[in-house]
Amino acid sequence: MSRTTVSHVLSGNRPVAPATRTRVEQVIDELSYRPNGLARSLRIQRTHTVALIIPDITNPFYPMVARGLDDALGVRYRTLICNTDADREQERAFAADVSDRKADGMVIVAFQVEARDLADILELGMPLVSIGDRIDDPRVDLVLPDDEHGAFEVTRYLLSAGHVRIGFVWEPDGPGQHRLEGYRRALREVGIPYDEKLTALGGWNRPGGHAAMARLLEASDPPSAVFCANDLMAIGAIAAARAVGRRIPEEVAIVGYDDIDAAAMVSPELTTVANPAYEAGQAAGRFLLDRITGSYTGERRTLMLRPGLVKRRSA
């Protein structure tokens, strides 16, 4: 058979007679043949790989983003996951490395870098989707979880339960500022002034939440409820409250954000905000695939994803 016929069978891009396809596939099996991916990439100028740049692979939120992205891209693409620890230099280095490797596209959850940090990559025309609005550039499609609204809703829920002194455990990078604004907006709505003494900084993880919660509880007039900017922080906060004998939610209510699987497994089960991680990854994958294949070449697209309150036993 001609090389062209065999190529059509391997690529699936052109129709081949069933009997011919069967004969080619039999020989492929007999020879254990695998195409030279590097050579093929050089020829077609496409690697069929994309990169997902995230701040913390150990946070269960981000594997769900990866799963949504992978499902949207399908079996013809492979996802390279880059863990940055929310470090600016790591974010920049991974983005540059992905560009050097000629990946077909990139999805980034940026905690530190901005569009100006990626100017060289954007000039090369690599399709790029940002989950979150930190990369603000007309060439970058955006998938935006509505973090401000989610924080507003969960704070308003605590207010409706009678809490007046509501603490906030957070970090200023990533979605932190939007969640802080939602918290503050809910307080303003009922006329409660924002009190910085009721806020505590902690890393986006259990130890960070534990340490921040411990500081809040040491105050002479501690909060009766605490909103943690993600579920890992909240799980750490629960442990900190228990360590000093505080009953949850009777003596201190605790809420989180993201609704990771562990939120329903801790005791008491965590009241939180369902942040659509899978849907965010899936939408980013669709946007990216449209750009890679050229099926969409228009102006920047923005998709806003609305979170939802999940009521459980911690508040």
Short mmCIF file of the C-alpha atoms (twelve columns), coordinates in Angstrom:
data_MODEL
# 
_entry.id   MODEL 
# 
loop_
_atom_site.group_PDB 
_atom_site.id 
_atom_site.type_symbol 
_atom_site.label_atom_id 
_atom_site.label_alt_id 
_atom_site.label_comp_id 
_atom_site.label_asym_id 
_atom_site.label_seq_id 
_atom_site.Cartn_x 
_atom_site.Cartn_y 
_atom_site.Cartn_z 
_atom_site.pdbx_PDB_model_num 
ATOM 1   C CA . MET A 1   0.000   0.000  0.000  1 
ATOM 2   C CA . SER A 2   1.033   3.583  -0.431 1 
ATOM 3   C CA . ARG A 3   2.407   5.616  2.430  1 
ATOM 4   C CA . THR A 4   -0.525  7.991  1.976  1 
ATOM 5   C CA . THR A 5   -3.063  5.219  2.621  1 
ATOM 6   C CA . VAL A 6   -1.252  4.078  5.761  1 
ATOM 7   C CA . SER A 7   -1.013  7.700  6.907  1 
ATOM 8   C CA . HIS A 8   -4.777  8.136  6.485  1 
ATOM 9   C CA . VAL A 9   -5.406  5.065  8.630  1 
ATOM 10  C CA . LEU A 10  -3.084  6.324  11.379 1 
ATOM 11  C CA . SER A 11  -4.387  9.886  11.420 1 
ATOM 12  C CA . GLY A 12  -8.064  9.173  10.890 1 
ATOM 13  C CA . ASN A 13  -8.310  12.392 8.897  1 
ATOM 14  C CA . ARG A 14  -9.439  10.775 5.618  1 
ATOM 15  C CA . PRO A 15  -11.872 7.944  4.859  1 
ATOM 16  C CA . VAL A 16  -10.327 4.544  4.127  1 
ATOM 17  C CA . ALA A 17  -12.157 1.424  2.892  1 
ATOM 18  C CA . PRO A 18  -12.986 -0.871 5.854  1 
ATOM 19  C CA . ALA A 19  -11.098 -3.841 4.373  1 
ATOM 20  C CA . THR A 20  -8.012  -1.706 3.764  1 
ATOM 21  C CA . ARG A 21  -8.156  -0.236 7.293  1 
ATOM 22  C CA . THR A 22  -8.401  -3.748 8.757  1 
ATOM 23  C CA . ARG A 23  -5.330  -4.951 6.816  1 
ATOM 24  C CA . VAL A 24  -3.260  -1.921 7.911  1 
ATOM 25  C CA . GLU A 25  -4.307  -2.287 11.559 1 
ATOM 26  C CA . GLN A 26  -3.392  -5.995 11.520 1 
ATOM 27  C CA . VAL A 27  0.129   -5.211 10.338 1 
ATOM 28  C CA . ILE A 28  0.428   -2.409 12.911 1 
ATOM 29  C CA . ASP A 29  -0.410  -4.934 15.643 1 
ATOM 30  C CA . GLU A 30  2.006   -7.540 14.274 1 
ATOM 31  C CA . LEU A 31  4.878   -5.038 14.139 1 
ATOM 32  C CA . SER A 32  3.937   -3.253 17.399 1 
ATOM 33  C CA . TYR A 33  4.329   -0.102 15.370 1 
ATOM 34  C CA . ARG A 34  4.161   3.306  17.070 1 
ATOM 35  C CA . PRO A 35  4.339   6.539  15.042 1 
ATOM 36  C CA . ASN A 36  7.265   8.874  15.733 1 
ATOM 37  C CA . GLY A 37  5.401   11.614 17.583 1 
ATOM 38  C CA . LEU A 38  8.256   14.103 17.418 1 
ATOM 39  C CA . ALA A 39  8.695   13.732 13.683 1 
ATOM 40  C CA . ARG A 40  4.973   14.013 13.112 1 
ATOM 41  C CA . SER A 41  4.796   17.144 15.269 1 
ATOM 42  C CA . LEU A 42  7.580   18.768 13.251 1 
ATOM 43  C CA . ARG A 43  5.760   17.999 10.025 1 
ATOM 44  C CA . ILE A 44  2.269   19.163 10.981 1 
ATOM 45  C CA . GLN A 45  3.441   21.920 13.369 1 
ATOM 46  C CA . ARG A 46  1.195   20.587 16.121 1 
ATOM 47  C CA . THR A 47  2.166   18.565 19.205 1 
ATOM 48  C CA . HIS A 48  -1.311  17.592 20.422 1 
ATOM 49  C CA . THR A 49  -0.283  18.617 23.928 1 
ATOM 50  C CA . VAL A 50  -1.645  21.426 26.077 1 
ATOM 51  C CA . ALA A 51  -0.453  22.733 29.424 1 
ATOM 52  C CA . LEU A 52  -2.444  23.343 32.581 1 
ATOM 53  C CA . ILE A 53  -0.598  25.671 34.960 1 
ATOM 54  C CA . ILE A 54  -2.013  25.522 38.495 1 
ATOM 55  C CA . PRO A 55  -0.904  26.732 41.938 1 
ATOM 56  C CA . ASP A 56  -1.265  23.537 43.986 1 
ATOM 57  C CA . ILE A 57  -1.804  20.006 42.705 1 
ATOM 58  C CA . THR A 58  -2.467  18.791 46.274 1 
ATOM 59  C CA . ASN A 59  -5.579  20.964 46.544 1 
ATOM 60  C CA . PRO A 60  -8.440  18.692 45.372 1 
ATOM 61  C CA . PHE A 61  -10.043 21.589 43.517 1 
ATOM 62  C CA . TYR A 62  -7.399  21.573 40.784 1 
ATOM 63  C CA . PRO A 63  -7.486  17.889 39.807 1 
ATOM 64  C CA . MET A 64  -11.183 18.445 39.087 1 
ATOM 65  C CA . VAL A 65  -10.239 21.357 36.833 1 
ATOM 66  C CA . ALA A 66  -7.756  19.045 35.096 1 
ATOM 67  C CA . ARG A 67  -10.398 16.369 34.624 1 
ATOM 68  C CA . GLY A 68  -12.811 18.833 33.043 1 
ATOM 69  C CA . LEU A 69  -10.086 20.096 30.711 1 
ATOM 70  C CA . ASP A 70  -9.054  16.574 29.751 1 
ATOM 71  C CA . ASP A 71  -12.635 15.519 29.011 1 
ATOM 72  C CA . ALA A 72  -13.235 18.576 26.843 1 
ATOM 73  C CA . LEU A 73  -10.055 18.086 24.803 1 
ATOM 74  C CA . GLY A 74  -10.663 14.400 24.146 1 
ATOM 75  C CA . VAL A 75  -8.283  11.535 23.504 1 
ATOM 76  C CA . ARG A 76  -6.249  13.262 20.775 1 
ATOM 77  C CA . TYR A 77  -4.674  15.711 23.243 1 
ATOM 78  C CA . ARG A 78  -2.460  15.145 26.256 1 
ATOM 79  C CA . THR A 79  -2.361  17.532 29.206 1 
ATOM 80  C CA . LEU A 80  0.917   18.583 30.806 1 
ATOM 81  C CA . ILE A 81  0.238   19.687 34.396 1 
ATOM 82  C CA . CYS A 82  2.571   22.303 35.883 1 
ATOM 83  C CA . ASN A 83  2.490   22.956 39.641 1 
ATOM 84  C CA . THR A 84  3.735   26.444 40.591 1 
ATOM 85  C CA . ASP A 85  3.131   26.682 44.356 1 
ATOM 86  C CA . ALA A 86  1.584   30.084 43.509 1 
ATOM 87  C CA . ASP A 87  5.099   31.455 42.953 1 
ATOM 88  C CA . ARG A 88  5.548   34.231 40.382 1 
ATOM 89  C CA . GLU A 89  8.854   32.957 39.011 1 
ATOM 90  C CA . GLN A 90  7.515   29.435 38.740 1 
ATOM 91  C CA . GLU A 91  4.442   30.658 36.871 1 
ATOM 92  C CA . ARG A 92  6.603   32.618 34.439 1 
ATOM 93  C CA . ALA A 93  9.115   29.799 34.011 1 
ATOM 94  C CA . PHE A 94  6.468   27.163 33.281 1 
ATOM 95  C CA . ALA A 95  4.691   29.417 30.799 1 
ATOM 96  C CA . ALA A 96  7.969   30.052 28.957 1 
ATOM 97  C CA . ASP A 97  8.875   26.354 29.006 1 
ATOM 98  C CA . VAL A 98  5.490   25.364 27.609 1 
ATOM 99  C CA . SER A 99  5.951   27.869 24.805 1 
ATOM 100 C CA . ASP A 100 9.456   26.553 24.065 1 
ATOM 101 C CA . ARG A 101 8.080   23.017 23.874 1 
ATOM 102 C CA . LYS A 102 5.612   24.169 21.208 1 
ATOM 103 C CA . ALA A 103 2.526   23.047 23.089 1 
ATOM 104 C CA . ASP A 104 -0.641  23.740 21.129 1 
ATOM 105 C CA . GLY A 105 -2.182  25.821 23.918 1 
ATOM 106 C CA . MET A 106 -2.185  26.722 27.578 1 
ATOM 107 C CA . VAL A 107 -4.699  27.038 30.410 1 
ATOM 108 C CA . ILE A 108 -3.448  28.980 33.408 1 
ATOM 109 C CA . VAL A 109 -4.795  29.568 36.902 1 
ATOM 110 C CA . ALA A 110 -2.551  32.508 37.719 1 
ATOM 111 C CA . PHE A 111 -2.000  33.610 41.310 1 
ATOM 112 C CA . GLN A 112 0.838   36.069 40.670 1 
ATOM 113 C CA . VAL A 113 1.653   36.759 37.017 1 
ATOM 114 C CA . GLU A 114 -0.233  39.224 34.861 1 
ATOM 115 C CA . ALA A 115 -0.578  39.706 31.117 1 
ATOM 116 C CA . ARG A 116 2.604   41.785 30.907 1 
ATOM 117 C CA . ASP A 117 4.575   38.835 32.301 1 
ATOM 118 C CA . LEU A 118 3.387   36.695 29.370 1 
ATOM 119 C CA . ALA A 119 3.806   39.319 26.654 1 
ATOM 120 C CA . ASP A 120 6.379   37.325 24.658 1 
ATOM 121 C CA . ILE A 121 4.192   34.221 24.623 1 
ATOM 122 C CA . LEU A 122 1.094   36.167 23.640 1 
ATOM 123 C CA . GLU A 123 3.011   37.781 20.773 1 
ATOM 124 C CA . LEU A 124 3.752   34.305 19.390 1 
ATOM 125 C CA . GLY A 125 0.022   33.654 19.119 1 
ATOM 126 C CA . MET A 126 -0.235  30.614 21.384 1 
ATOM 127 C CA . PRO A 127 -3.894  30.016 22.335 1 
ATOM 128 C CA . LEU A 128 -4.262  30.799 26.020 1 
ATOM 129 C CA . VAL A 129 -7.215  30.547 28.394 1 
ATOM 130 C CA . SER A 130 -7.178  32.030 31.889 1 
ATOM 131 C CA . ILE A 131 -9.308  30.627 34.697 1 
ATOM 132 C CA . GLY A 132 -9.749  33.818 36.692 1 
ATOM 133 C CA . ASP A 133 -9.289  37.384 35.528 1 
ATOM 134 C CA . ARG A 134 -5.667  37.979 36.503 1 
ATOM 135 C CA . ILE A 135 -4.472  37.586 32.875 1 
ATOM 136 C CA . ASP A 136 -6.358  40.536 31.389 1 
ATOM 137 C CA . ASP A 137 -5.540  40.715 27.696 1 
ATOM 138 C CA . PRO A 138 -7.841  40.796 24.636 1 
ATOM 139 C CA . ARG A 139 -6.036  37.756 23.219 1 
ATOM 140 C CA . VAL A 140 -6.844  35.584 26.241 1 
ATOM 141 C CA . ASP A 141 -10.217 33.888 26.699 1 
ATOM 142 C CA . LEU A 142 -11.516 33.964 30.275 1 
ATOM 143 C CA . VAL A 143 -13.389 31.466 32.427 1 
ATOM 144 C CA . LEU A 144 -14.473 33.295 35.572 1 
ATOM 145 C CA . PRO A 145 -15.839 31.621 38.688 1 
ATOM 146 C CA . ASP A 146 -17.901 34.359 40.370 1 
ATOM 147 C CA . ASP A 147 -15.902 34.367 43.595 1 
ATOM 148 C CA . GLU A 148 -17.292 37.657 44.844 1 
ATOM 149 C CA . HIS A 149 -20.876 36.441 44.569 1 
ATOM 150 C CA . GLY A 150 -20.081 33.139 46.280 1 
ATOM 151 C CA . ALA A 151 -18.368 34.910 49.185 1 
ATOM 152 C CA . PHE A 152 -21.268 37.349 49.431 1 
ATOM 153 C CA . GLU A 153 -23.802 34.530 49.633 1 
ATOM 154 C CA . VAL A 154 -22.013 32.511 52.303 1 
ATOM 155 C CA . THR A 155 -21.375 35.625 54.437 1 
ATOM 156 C CA . ARG A 156 -25.007 36.656 54.101 1 
ATOM 157 C CA . TYR A 157 -25.978 33.152 55.235 1 
ATOM 158 C CA . LEU A 158 -23.927 33.612 58.419 1 
ATOM 159 C CA . LEU A 159 -25.514 37.026 58.976 1 
ATOM 160 C CA . SER A 160 -29.001 35.564 58.578 1 
ATOM 161 C CA . ALA A 161 -28.135 33.033 61.294 1 
ATOM 162 C CA . GLY A 162 -27.573 35.898 63.705 1 
ATOM 163 C CA . HIS A 163 -23.796 36.243 63.585 1 
ATOM 164 C CA . VAL A 164 -22.473 39.789 63.834 1 
ATOM 165 C CA . ARG A 165 -18.752 39.239 64.450 1 
ATOM 166 C CA . ILE A 166 -17.714 37.189 61.440 1 
ATOM 167 C CA . GLY A 167 -14.039 36.408 60.941 1 
ATOM 168 C CA . PHE A 168 -12.394 35.949 57.556 1 
ATOM 169 C CA . VAL A 169 -9.394  33.684 56.912 1 
ATOM 170 C CA . TRP A 170 -7.789  34.371 53.532 1 
ATOM 171 C CA . GLU A 171 -4.782  35.055 51.330 1 
ATOM 172 C CA . PRO A 172 -4.588  38.100 49.032 1 
ATOM 173 C CA . ASP A 173 -3.382  36.250 45.909 1 
ATOM 174 C CA . GLY A 174 -5.461  34.269 43.423 1 
ATOM 175 C CA . PRO A 175 -9.196  34.572 44.142 1 
ATOM 176 C CA . GLY A 176 -8.574  36.070 47.583 1 
ATOM 177 C CA . GLN A 177 -9.364  39.685 46.716 1 
ATOM 178 C CA . HIS A 178 -12.682 38.797 45.078 1 
ATOM 179 C CA . ARG A 179 -13.716 36.682 48.062 1 
ATOM 180 C CA . LEU A 180 -12.728 39.474 50.441 1 
ATOM 181 C CA . GLU A 181 -14.878 41.918 48.481 1 
ATOM 182 C CA . GLY A 182 -17.876 39.562 48.632 1 
ATOM 183 C CA . TYR A 183 -17.426 39.263 52.398 1 
ATOM 184 C CA . ARG A 184 -17.205 43.028 52.802 1 
ATOM 185 C CA . ARG A 185 -20.194 43.672 50.533 1 
ATOM 186 C CA . ALA A 186 -22.389 41.381 52.635 1 
ATOM 187 C CA . LEU A 187 -21.347 43.260 55.783 1 
ATOM 188 C CA . ARG A 188 -22.058 46.636 54.147 1 
ATOM 189 C CA . GLU A 189 -25.512 45.478 53.097 1 
ATOM 190 C CA . VAL A 190 -26.570 45.125 56.735 1 
ATOM 191 C CA . GLY A 191 -24.617 48.114 58.026 1 
ATOM 192 C CA . ILE A 192 -21.802 46.265 59.804 1 
ATOM 193 C CA . PRO A 193 -18.453 48.059 59.439 1 
ATOM 194 C CA . TYR A 194 -15.512 46.068 58.144 1 
ATOM 195 C CA . ASP A 195 -13.102 45.267 60.975 1 
ATOM 196 C CA . GLU A 196 -9.624  44.261 59.832 1 
ATOM 197 C CA . LYS A 197 -8.995  42.750 63.273 1 
ATOM 198 C CA . LEU A 198 -11.484 40.035 62.359 1 
ATOM 199 C CA . THR A 199 -9.383  38.933 59.379 1 
ATOM 200 C CA . ALA A 200 -6.357  36.657 59.468 1 
ATOM 201 C CA . LEU A 201 -3.950  35.648 56.723 1 
ATOM 202 C CA . GLY A 202 -3.116  31.982 56.191 1 
ATOM 203 C CA . GLY A 203 -1.803  29.894 53.292 1 
ATOM 204 C CA . TRP A 204 -4.313  28.208 51.008 1 
ATOM 205 C CA . ASN A 205 -3.985  24.934 52.925 1 
ATOM 206 C CA . ARG A 206 -4.854  23.224 56.220 1 
ATOM 207 C CA . PRO A 207 -1.825  24.468 58.196 1 
ATOM 208 C CA . GLY A 208 -2.526  28.019 57.031 1 
ATOM 209 C CA . GLY A 209 -6.157  27.797 58.079 1 
ATOM 210 C CA . HIS A 210 -5.205  26.250 61.423 1 
ATOM 211 C CA . ALA A 211 -2.712  29.010 62.242 1 
ATOM 212 C CA . ALA A 212 -5.028  31.838 61.168 1 
ATOM 213 C CA . MET A 213 -7.984  30.413 63.119 1 
ATOM 214 C CA . ALA A 214 -5.841  30.023 66.245 1 
ATOM 215 C CA . ARG A 215 -4.954  33.724 66.076 1 
ATOM 216 C CA . LEU A 216 -8.609  34.743 65.738 1 
ATOM 217 C CA . LEU A 217 -9.637  32.611 68.706 1 
ATOM 218 C CA . GLU A 218 -6.916  34.128 70.892 1 
ATOM 219 C CA . ALA A 219 -8.569  37.579 70.672 1 
ATOM 220 C CA . SER A 220 -10.333 39.005 73.724 1 
ATOM 221 C CA . ASP A 221 -13.574 39.169 71.700 1 
ATOM 222 C CA . PRO A 222 -13.285 36.361 69.135 1 
ATOM 223 C CA . PRO A 223 -15.709 35.955 66.221 1 
ATOM 224 C CA . SER A 224 -18.770 33.748 66.584 1 
ATOM 225 C CA . ALA A 225 -18.405 32.614 62.963 1 
ATOM 226 C CA . VAL A 226 -15.490 32.354 60.549 1 
ATOM 227 C CA . PHE A 227 -15.537 32.302 56.761 1 
ATOM 228 C CA . CYS A 228 -12.456 30.594 55.320 1 
ATOM 229 C CA . ALA A 229 -11.538 31.442 51.731 1 
ATOM 230 C CA . ASN A 230 -11.205 27.776 50.761 1 
ATOM 231 C CA . ASP A 231 -12.134 24.381 52.184 1 
ATOM 232 C CA . LEU A 232 -8.605  23.326 53.092 1 
ATOM 233 C CA . MET A 233 -8.310  26.435 55.254 1 
ATOM 234 C CA . ALA A 234 -11.681 25.644 56.807 1 
ATOM 235 C CA . ILE A 235 -10.659 22.069 57.640 1 
ATOM 236 C CA . GLY A 236 -7.575  23.467 59.355 1 
ATOM 237 C CA . ALA A 237 -9.780  25.987 61.186 1 
ATOM 238 C CA . ILE A 238 -12.028 23.193 62.481 1 
ATOM 239 C CA . ALA A 239 -8.985  21.445 63.928 1 
ATOM 240 C CA . ALA A 240 -7.798  24.689 65.545 1 
ATOM 241 C CA . ALA A 241 -11.195 25.321 67.152 1 
ATOM 242 C CA . ARG A 242 -11.324 21.811 68.535 1 
ATOM 243 C CA . ALA A 243 -7.802  22.129 69.906 1 
ATOM 244 C CA . VAL A 244 -9.000  24.864 72.271 1 
ATOM 245 C CA . GLY A 245 -12.264 23.129 73.130 1 
ATOM 246 C CA . ARG A 246 -14.647 25.162 70.955 1 
ATOM 247 C CA . ARG A 247 -17.770 23.328 69.857 1 
ATOM 248 C CA . ILE A 248 -18.762 23.652 66.208 1 
ATOM 249 C CA . PRO A 249 -21.170 25.221 65.346 1 
ATOM 250 C CA . GLU A 250 -22.539 25.905 68.862 1 
ATOM 251 C CA . GLU A 251 -19.624 28.129 69.933 1 
ATOM 252 C CA . VAL A 252 -18.100 29.006 66.576 1 
ATOM 253 C CA . ALA A 253 -19.548 28.415 63.109 1 
ATOM 254 C CA . ILE A 254 -17.101 27.685 60.285 1 
ATOM 255 C CA . VAL A 255 -17.709 27.846 56.534 1 
ATOM 256 C CA . GLY A 256 -15.427 27.230 53.567 1 
ATOM 257 C CA . TYR A 257 -15.282 27.685 49.813 1 
ATOM 258 C CA . ASP A 258 -14.928 25.234 46.859 1 
ATOM 259 C CA . ASP A 259 -16.887 22.162 48.062 1 
ATOM 260 C CA . ILE A 260 -14.071 19.662 47.618 1 
ATOM 261 C CA . ASP A 261 -14.961 16.045 48.427 1 
ATOM 262 C CA . ALA A 262 -13.383 16.297 51.880 1 
ATOM 263 C CA . ALA A 263 -15.885 19.019 52.842 1 
ATOM 264 C CA . ALA A 264 -18.572 16.356 53.248 1 
ATOM 265 C CA . MET A 265 -16.245 13.986 55.110 1 
ATOM 266 C CA . VAL A 266 -15.023 16.121 58.009 1 
ATOM 267 C CA . SER A 267 -16.955 16.262 61.264 1 
ATOM 268 C CA . PRO A 268 -19.091 18.263 61.370 1 
ATOM 269 C CA . GLU A 269 -19.681 18.319 57.628 1 
ATOM 270 C CA . LEU A 270 -18.573 21.641 56.213 1 
ATOM 271 C CA . THR A 271 -20.976 24.318 55.022 1 
ATOM 272 C CA . THR A 272 -19.325 25.775 51.949 1 
ATOM 273 C CA . VAL A 273 -19.689 27.233 48.465 1 
ATOM 274 C CA . ALA A 274 -19.766 24.882 45.478 1 
ATOM 275 C CA . ASN A 275 -17.157 26.264 43.095 1 
ATOM 276 C CA . PRO A 276 -17.644 24.588 39.684 1 
ATOM 277 C CA . ALA A 277 -14.130 23.213 39.188 1 
ATOM 278 C CA . TYR A 278 -14.972 20.547 36.605 1 
ATOM 279 C CA . GLU A 279 -17.123 22.978 34.627 1 
ATOM 280 C CA . ALA A 280 -14.332 25.570 34.672 1 
ATOM 281 C CA . GLY A 281 -11.844 23.076 33.240 1 
ATOM 282 C CA . GLN A 282 -14.338 21.854 30.681 1 
ATOM 283 C CA . ALA A 283 -15.154 25.380 29.492 1 
ATOM 284 C CA . ALA A 284 -11.465 26.245 29.279 1 
ATOM 285 C CA . GLY A 285 -10.901 23.114 27.205 1 
ATOM 286 C CA . ARG A 286 -13.659 24.022 24.764 1 
ATOM 287 C CA . PHE A 287 -12.333 27.560 24.373 1 
ATOM 288 C CA . LEU A 288 -8.806  26.255 23.849 1 
ATOM 289 C CA . LEU A 289 -9.840  23.609 21.321 1 
ATOM 290 C CA . ASP A 290 -11.752 26.200 19.290 1 
ATOM 291 C CA . ARG A 291 -8.620  28.331 19.066 1 
ATOM 292 C CA . ILE A 292 -6.269  25.438 18.304 1 
ATOM 293 C CA . THR A 293 -8.411  24.090 15.472 1 
ATOM 294 C CA . GLY A 294 -9.248  27.530 14.103 1 
ATOM 295 C CA . SER A 295 -12.991 26.999 14.445 1 
ATOM 296 C CA . TYR A 296 -13.130 30.288 16.361 1 
ATOM 297 C CA . THR A 297 -10.878 33.248 15.571 1 
ATOM 298 C CA . GLY A 298 -12.972 36.109 16.918 1 
ATOM 299 C CA . GLU A 299 -12.673 38.429 19.891 1 
ATOM 300 C CA . ARG A 300 -12.021 37.335 23.450 1 
ATOM 301 C CA . ARG A 301 -14.754 35.248 25.031 1 
ATOM 302 C CA . THR A 302 -15.690 35.383 28.719 1 
ATOM 303 C CA . LEU A 303 -17.735 32.799 30.590 1 
ATOM 304 C CA . MET A 304 -18.921 33.545 34.137 1 
ATOM 305 C CA . LEU A 305 -19.661 30.511 36.319 1 
ATOM 306 C CA . ARG A 306 -22.017 31.031 39.245 1 
ATOM 307 C CA . PRO A 307 -21.223 29.173 42.491 1 
ATOM 308 C CA . GLY A 308 -23.856 27.889 44.922 1 
ATOM 309 C CA . LEU A 309 -24.219 27.669 48.704 1 
ATOM 310 C CA . VAL A 310 -24.027 24.161 50.186 1 
ATOM 311 C CA . LYS A 311 -25.547 24.002 53.688 1 
ATOM 312 C CA . ARG A 312 -24.209 21.335 56.031 1 
ATOM 313 C CA . ARG A 313 -23.614 21.061 59.793 1 
ATOM 314 C CA . SER A 314 -20.645 23.333 60.530 1 
ATOM 315 C CA . ALA A 315 -22.758 26.525 60.380 1 
# 
